[in-house]
Amino acid sequence: MWITLTPRLKKGLEIVEQLENSKFRQLVSHICQGLHSESDKIFSEDEEEKLMLSLNLKKENLSLLLDTITFVYTQAGFSMVESAEMESFMKSCFGISDDKISIFVNTWTTYSQQIIEVLRRKSVFPNQVHDINWSFNIQASSPAHAADNKPVLLLQLNTTGESKPLTVEMDKPSLSDLYENLEKIQRQLDALN
């Protein structure tokens, strides 16, 4: 499953369903064009005001609508969803008309490659790890209880935007979990290439 249907997403899809197809098509196309540019904000304040009037929506509903459409396409991009898979999932789970699904899918077909390419280059988080230091220690309760020694890894992550490094202490099970998760991440990154 490439997207989770949260209560917020469902509410956003209810707003999608209320829109005229021609206006929805233009809106989705504009959002996708904005997503494949590297700009952070797709609409200016003035454009949002015009959208509220054109779509007859309150500010909070417009924000939810824009967030919903953006979320659908970014999740599709992160998961590299094929158009047929998107259509099938939307028909079974989204609860919106076939016309709206068709608009979502056709626009995805047009812009998916550009959106995926931008998402590959874009960092999700402003702070990034730029250096890692580590040390390995053995905690011993006493020389008489040497069998109770516990290996501990101290991992120090230096990040951009932070003056103090983040230090993490891990025992063997925690380190194994971290390693398994890093392998999963690596497989997903490899799938992007």
Summary of the structure (lengths in Angstrom):
residues: 193
radius of gyration: 23.0
end to end distance: 20.6
largest distance: 78.8
contacts: 487
relative contact order: 0.11
helix: 63%
strand: 13%
